[in-house]
């Protein structure tokens, strides 16, 4: 009897130990800034890779960024039409950061702005419906320091960001402000739109401070 009890307890200890070692799954959803456009070693130096290094082996951080993608449907490249979106859902993450909105600012995309909030809520809802019941964080887009790719900083600041804030309030979600820290920091944007390696480190630091740093 004592031997059987010992075996049962040993199995339970091993099972609990295995469960404790399973890393927390983190999905970084976004566009080219998440993907790491222009970053030589984007797997390590785009912000999801930097964040992964900061967090260590207890976290499994995945980059689900797709260049050119938008929040809204009916635009030139909706994120929710991409394979990366399906992959992110299949990953069943426990933490999700969503950094979209830059490409929505393009004039031919922003004409669809009436349903920006609705489509963002649809995106949020698809992650909320996952078995993992993830914690979701909405990121405010970084500034644009030019009009490359038809991106419009005025629309980002005066259109996209206020709508993201409204959705965050209505959906009771926290915000990571990635716009304010980059104001006046043109030097981090070689092509005026995408952060360099130092800029990506700043993004990772902001996310780490807001989401992962123990208070």
Steps between C-alpha positions, in 0.01 A plus 500: 500500500779740592679420174185567295444828680860599433461426128177704481660795678804480274282510189308798636822688578637430152172609339488822698865564419434453128204738514704765677770483233265566209584850374243779486396552138525861376368604157623826349243596238576787264627640172849559358623668819420179689634285216828692505514669158850631434651313795794286387443227760130549554447171687719631780492878461137576415318573825344152542850349485638759741208437734566127484862555607387725785246250630704182470396138471189532716330675208442393141480827305392471135508762226175505302567828322419539129629796302240733353206366696208700634251471783207559268336265257421639155849650474798400286639244748287412806692319771206268561539363145858391564633154586691654792167594658384138479836385636473743792159361591626143468789589734232546770696777673463604861616856430431697182636839395332664200696771317306596189370826356797647313390367161138589570612864475560477125236713321361213292464295822382773736192558284374182672551654846132479590551135588844523662358447848274215390785315329738552791236360733460200269875439516496530879199272525668224301782486755265532795313193377811279527517228767807672649289810585797728428578838648491749212689828473435764234805695382480856374698527172837672490518837321570523127768752407416510129245391242676191367259228388227771522497472880361811667613599850217751542247221443690272740501763774158659448307203360644158576622562855173654631305204358736246661456682831121488461508127431732441796257681728193326360663156512671563837847434358834653601702717262873508430588850380771462236432843351596741777848350571597546133387860462800705386706183443538518122849348529350158573315489166745471208226483236265728703258212574681195639710507817863387486644249745519759778140599437390138512677464835306799627173338394596176675588695814166683501312170464712336768443785744125504442425129476769297669685705759396402848356800684 
